[in-house]
Every structure is written in structure tokens, then in C-alpha cells.
């Protein structure tokens, strides 16, 4: 399944892109599969991805949420600030 993933904060800084396209060869894909794929492709982000929240169509979801092609998927790591 091909997915477009929007990246924010530290994730965006690691890849120097606002979004990436990934292709996971599975019949069904969950958020945790996207995080595992990205941890393999970008090992320096592994620790950050453990703390990262996912949103689908602007709604936060847990790591077991199923993803559908064509939906807006965003990975949002924790940010500091007040």
C-alpha cells in the first residue's frame, strides 16, 4: 500500500521534507507498521518515533489504527514550548 505521510517538527528536520511517500507491501497497514518502516529507513529517528503521535484526517489515533490509502496521515512528535 502506498501512503503519503506528513511530517512535523523533529521528523521533518531529519528528512528535510514536509512529507514522504512510502510503500508497505502488506494487505492491511497500521500506524505501528508505518513507524516500523520509518525506523528501518531512518534509524536515527527510532527513539523519536516511539514518542510520536499519529493523526488520520486530523484526528489522533493509536498505533493499532488501520490506515487507508487516500487518507491524510500525519506523524507528530512531541514539541517543547509553553
C-alpha positions as semicolon CSV with decimal commas, in nm:
position;residue;x (nm);y (nm);z (nm)
1;X;0,000;0,000;0,000
2;X;0,135;0,342;-0,095
3;X;0,087;0,612;0,166
4;X;0,180;0,978;0,187
5;X;0,295;1,072;0,536
6;X;0,307;1,434;0,654
7;X;0,595;1,502;0,893
8;X;0,625;1,765;1,163
9;X;0,892;1,913;1,395
10;X;1,193;1,685;1,454
11;X;1,081;1,424;1,200
12;X;1,063;1,685;0,926
13;X;1,407;1,815;1,024
14;X;1,562;1,466;0,998
15;X;1,447;1,409;0,639
16;X;1,439;1,774;0,524
17;X;1,091;1,724;0,376
18;X;0,736;1,813;0,478
19;X;0,611;1,473;0,366
20;X;0,729;1,140;0,232
21;X;0,567;0,864;0,029
22;X;0,616;0,508;0,144
23;X;0,513;0,170;0,006
24;X;0,445;-0,107;0,256
25;X;0,380;-0,445;0,097
26;X;0,101;-0,566;0,326
27;X;-0,272;-0,612;0,267
28;X;-0,353;-0,401;0,573
29;X;-0,133;-0,137;0,730
30;X;-0,145;0,004;1,081
31;X;0,026;0,309;1,230
32;X;0,276;0,080;1,402
33;X;0,375;-0,061;1,060
34;X;0,449;0,291;0,934
35;X;0,662;0,363;1,241
36;X;0,850;0,033;1,199
37;X;0,911;0,106;0,829
38;X;1,041;0,452;0,910
39;X;1,261;0,320;1,192
40;X;1,427;0,086;0,944
41;X;1,467;0,351;0,675
42;X;1,574;0,627;0,917
43;X;1,736;0,450;1,217
44;X;1,836;0,783;1,371
45;X;1,464;0,857;1,426
46;X;1,382;0,532;1,607
47;X;1,370;0,684;1,957
48;X;1,171;0,986;1,840
49;X;0,918;0,765;1,660
50;X;0,847;0,580;1,986
51;X;0,710;0,908;2,132
52;X;0,537;1,024;1,812
53;X;0,158;1,051;1,781
54;X;-0,025;0,980;1,460
55;X;-0,325;1,159;1,317
56;X;-0,552;1,040;1,037
57;X;-0,769;1,306;0,874
58;X;-0,681;1,546;1,159
59;X;-0,788;1,302;1,434
60;X;-0,533;1,147;1,670
61;X;-0,526;0,766;1,652
62;X;-0,336;0,495;1,837
63;X;-0,064;0,276;1,689
64;X;-0,310;-0,006;1,611
65;X;-0,530;0,210;1,388
66;X;-0,576;0,075;1,036
67;X;-0,473;0,309;0,756
68;X;-0,647;0,350;0,423
69;X;-0,497;0,478;0,101
70;X;-0,601;0,833;0,024
71;X;-0,642;0,948;0,382
72;X;-0,429;1,224;0,531
73;X;-0,172;1,067;0,764
74;X;0,048;1,281;0,986
75;X;0,322;1,191;1,233
76;X;0,362;1,447;1,510
77;X;0,647;1,412;1,761
78;X;0,640;1,586;2,098
79;X;0,743;1,951;2,090
80;X;0,864;2,177;2,368
81;X;0,716;2,512;2,446
82;X;0,484;2,695;2,669
